[in-house]
Amino acid sequence: MHTPHPRLAHATWRTSTYSASSGDCVEVAELTDGCWAVRDSKDRTGPALIFASSAWAALTTGVRDGEFH
């Protein structure tokens, strides 16, 4: 059984407005310490990735700039 990280206990998760209506997407939450968490919307009790704010900024900039196509 997966035990969530304590930093995620009070996370407010949201799904991108670009998500497919089928729900096949990721959810993100900004944590109280400025980090960001990401999880699979189909497995909300599963694991989550936690990114430092600088890593999150680099990732989102890369996505917007098309670096991952």
JOTADA-V695787 format. One record per residue. RES is the residue in one letter. PSI is psi in whole degrees, 0 to 359 (999 if undefined). D_CENTER is the distance of its C-alpha to the mean C-alpha in whole Angstrom. Layout:
RES/PSI/D_CENTER
RES/PSI/D_CENTER
This chain:
M/138/21
H/129/17
T/119/17
P/149/14
H/139/14
P/331/16
R/343/13
L/357/11
A/323/14
H/23/14
A/141/11
T/108/11
W/147/8
R/154/8
T/143/9
S/146/10
T/347/14
Y/2/14
S/150/13
A/149/16
S/345/18
S/348/18
G/5/14
D/85/13
C/184/10
V/159/6
E/149/5
V/154/3
A/132/6
E/125/8
L/162/10
T/338/14
D/9/15
G/353/13
C/170/10
W/144/6
A/147/4
V/137/2
R/163/5
D/126/8
S/340/9
K/350/13
D/67/12
R/341/11
T/0/13
G/191/12
P/159/11
A/150/7
L/139/7
I/125/8
F/137/8
A/155/12
S/323/12
S/322/14
A/321/12
W/317/9
A/318/12
A/319/14
L/310/11
T/326/11
T/317/15
G/319/15
V/312/14
R/325/16
D/0/19
G/21/19
E/345/18
F/16/17
H/999/19
